């Protein structure tokens, strides 16, 4: 059974710092890994999707890496801004019949002005 | 706007009632999902459905049933609501083919409170 863990659970950084969020998963048989952002009381916004054959994806100040064999992904945020404050969720899509995502527990990021 | 939409955004109801949450996507996707986010903010799949197959998470009580009038809609019907059903429910959709590329798009969520 797939289990996804995110460390740390919460992180506070001063504005301008670069930071890394970690995600690990127990079953490396995945189609892809997706990083989401969730603002308080809001839905999920997809940030990046990495296919199982890829090593990384970049979008603006965000860079996500994937090491499928070791069951790890990182989300790197460069030059953090207060507007980056949110909960970041990673999710993997397994190879099983259902197309659903298995979600991590999330990292709550606070960027201090 | 192209999106996944849900109604209502908030739902407050008494224990024992029956309620429905509606979900619509205009992305032309083949597969739709319902997820539940509990009080600890953990998201877990409830149902996965395309026009051929319904896959149910075995932990979901049979009081919950998805109903799909057409490919663009997947409504969630809940019978005999219990206190423990209070949560945020998210609908999502994705294309069916090319699974490695399939990004899932989420609705804004419905916050259900059972009193």
Contacts between the chains, C-beta under 8 A, distances in Angstrom:
chain1	res1	chain2	res2	distance
A	31	B	99	4.5
A	31	B	100	4.9
A	31	B	102	7.3
A	32	B	99	7.6
A	32	B	100	5.4
A	32	B	101	7.4
A	32	B	102	7.1
A	34	B	103	6.5
A	34	B	104	6.7
A	36	B	106	7.6
A	41	B	111	7.9
A	42	B	108	6.6
A	42	B	109	7.3
A	43	B	90	6.5
A	43	B	106	5.1
A	43	B	107	5.9
A	43	B	108	4.0
A	43	B	109	5.0
A	44	B	90	6.8
A	44	B	106	4.1
A	45	B	106	7.8
A	46	B	103	5.6
A	46	B	104	7.1
A	46	B	105	6.5
A	46	B	106	7.6
A	49	B	101	7.5
A	49	B	103	4.7
A	51	B	100	4.3
A	51	B	101	6.4
A	52	B	100	5.9
A	53	B	100	7.0
A	87	B	41	6.9
A	89	B	43	6.9
A	91	B	43	7.7
A	91	B	104	7.8
A	93	B	99	7.0
A	93	B	102	7.1
A	93	B	104	7.9
A	97	B	53	8.0
A	97	B	55	6.4
A	98	B	45	7.1
A	98	B	48	4.4
A	98	B	55	4.3
A	99	B	31	5.3
A	99	B	33	7.5
A	99	B	48	5.5
A	99	B	50	7.9
A	99	B	94	6.3
A	99	B	96	7.6
A	99	B	99	6.8
A	99	B	102	6.9
A	100	B	33	5.7
A	100	B	35	7.8
A	100	B	45	3.9
A	100	B	48	4.8
A	100	B	55	7.7
A	100	B	57	8.0
A	101	B	45	7.1
A	101	B	104	5.9
A	102	B	45	7.6
A	103	B	35	7.9
A	103	B	42	7.0
A	103	B	43	4.1
A	103	B	44	7.1
A	105	B	40	7.9
A	105	B	41	7.6
A	105	B	42	6.0
A	106	B	41	5.9
A	106	B	42	7.9
